[in-house]
């Protein structure tokens, strides 16, 4: 199981777009918790996904217009704040060449 | 005081829109009622799918946002295929739909559909307008998302009571986007890594997709490729990005790509991808795609990375920034020449067209057609065998000179898209290529062509079958030709005449002698240069097939050729 935390602006349809990224891949939504978090909203998802699916989801969520941050970790219980949530602002590096500085071109605003 | 409908039109003008495509109906009537008082020209198509494909055609040739308008319910559902097409092919599109009155929403009222929910997964962004005060901000934001980053479709659904309501109008507003969580800063940090990879590479290649064209990076990309001088090929949507005469250019890659391109992609040890999704039609069997290669992927949309196979070095950002940065820093180090590899990849035995394919009358016909096309022509292909033949034979060096529905593969695209393209470029020769199946899917747009007096040159490659499906049935379904026979097609020449469009027929026998008879060549010339709309029906052998072909589940190196 993987826990994903996605922060988003609560505009029309944004939560549905986030959920649909998983549903369209045939991934069951084991658990969904959404609510206000600071000035934004946050949804925490518990999903059974492969590494490939995790990478695809991560990047697809970043492509959603009002998503502001995505994090994940391999947390199986108490999914949420205490998990090993990845805090990088970048999409996850592929496994093959993680030592290469592929993201040196990317800087957070 | 302005009505919501008048404010919508005001905002469209503020976004630079002068042309919209649509079809009226109950819920959208207030907008149509206000059209007369605006500077927006409306093109009435004969079906909402015609409207949305026309808007796409306009957007694809201009790079501007295309706008389609429809009413609620069936009007909105008829837009859906075009919206999906725009999503797959990254076309900037705004669809405005009427909705039932606000108090009736959710009551299954007459002609009510949940167009917002229905198109959530197909749109880049969408909104249902809930108050009159929202209209300006929603339209401004919608246009921002349609044209920014990786372009795509937007749906704006407006209840009819909001279109009718009036308010004091303060003028359009400008949308200020929020900061995104990541931002590609083209500071060149990635170029050292790519240069190191290039220095180690023995067989580097470049693959160019639509993203290179959409970003406006073509001049820089062409310079970069000239400097690299490595074997280069294009996806279906990348055609025209690289001048076909470039000595290192190997043509289209993928399921119906050239032998040279597919072999080079199979053999490479370093693949530079410029703005391509690497979908299954390009990769063949994903687990056997470029099996020896490391992949460097220049891409604006992080959501497109790793879909088929993980890349080794993503360079995320607008190619109009990342390519010039790469090009600038590339000049410093000395790179290998790769002469030996280029000689192998560009060898005559790989690049030479299969003479059996060249002898096909349809290929000869397309060659005759394309070589006689005026400068700055736009070729629009529908979906099927003729589309692949056209992609193989059309050697346009214009980035927006070859247009087709590539990702979605929507039959019926070409004719309405040609309407939009011809309106966008009234001085250009717009050549619309269709099969007999696809042409009938939006044949009603002949009325639009006639009404507007558009000089579109329409060609139907008529094999009296759903040719591509028939080809798969022949090759992979033991010739079980289930429901692909269209031998009872109507007489397209007579149909065109009913729409007051001049039409004629050319039999493939005219292509058997080489060179073609002078009168045949002259007939094609006068067809292409006619000041009015023309339809040419080319009779094609029903068992003509598209080759090379990579069968489903095969690697790109495992191409089938004619008569194998």
Interface residues (C-beta under 8 A of the other chain):
Chain A: X9 X12 X13 X16 X17 X20 X24 X52 X55 X56 X59 X60 X62 X63 X65 X66 X67 X68 X69 X70 X89 X90 X91 X94 X95 X96 X97 X100 X101 X102 X103 X104 X105 X106 X107 X108 X109
Chain B: X116 X117 X120 X121 X124 X125 X126 X127 X128 X145 X150 X178 X179 X180 X181 X182 X183 X184 X185 X186 X187 X188 X189 X190 X193 X294 X301 X302 X303 X304 X305 X306 X307 X310 X311 X312 X313 X314 X315 X316 X317 X322
